[in-house]
Amino acid sequence: MDEDAKQSIDNAKDLVVDSLAETMDLYGVTRSAGTLYGTMYFEGDMTLDEMRDQLGMSKPSMSTGVKKLQDFNVVKKTFRKGQRKHTYVAERDFFRFFANFFSYKWEREVDMNLEAIRTAQNQLADIIASENLSAEVIQEAQETYDILEQSKPYYYWLQRLAAMVKSGEIFDIIPFYPMNEEEDYGTGEQR
């Protein structure tokens, strides 16, 4: 009986690990890195050797996945007393995971796109200021410049959102509260 129950527990864990891996894949993180995260989520701190034994992945693949998860600040390097090998542990607080993961992604999006807009607008400004070009070309450059200018408020808003998520301020505005199964998760109202 214990063996059947253990198998059910392992199956339950596998369902969630697979779901976490699929979710991370939706957000541009490899499925294997998502599987690593999910495994560490349940197992606690693990060495790369322990991950390899459990998942059957190559050590370089695991090392790359763990590094990516560390970049998102959702996996931390830890140490076991008396052991020389590094261990890694997954963030189990999904609010902190959300704040770390998404603020990183959004900050990267903002930085990348605002830099591209700045560079493009500098090039367009040179064209707009030119006296040697046709009015048609100057007008196209101005229209393109204006289109880019109109996109900036979105990136400034996203920058503020990322900062609010990273600081935890967002949870003051949209607080967490437990819902029961009778509530509609979209509205918080009773079904």
Secondary structure, DSSP 8 states (H G I E B T S, - for coil): -HHHHHHHHHHHHHHHHHHHHHHHHHTT--HHHHHHHHHHHHH-SB-HHHHHHHH---HHHHHHHHHHHHHTTSEEEEE-TT--SEEEEE---HHHHHHHHHHHHHHHHHHHHHHHHHHHHHHHHHHHH-SSS-HHHHHHHHHHHHHHHHHHHHHHHHHHHHHHHHHTTHHHHS------TTB-TTT--B-
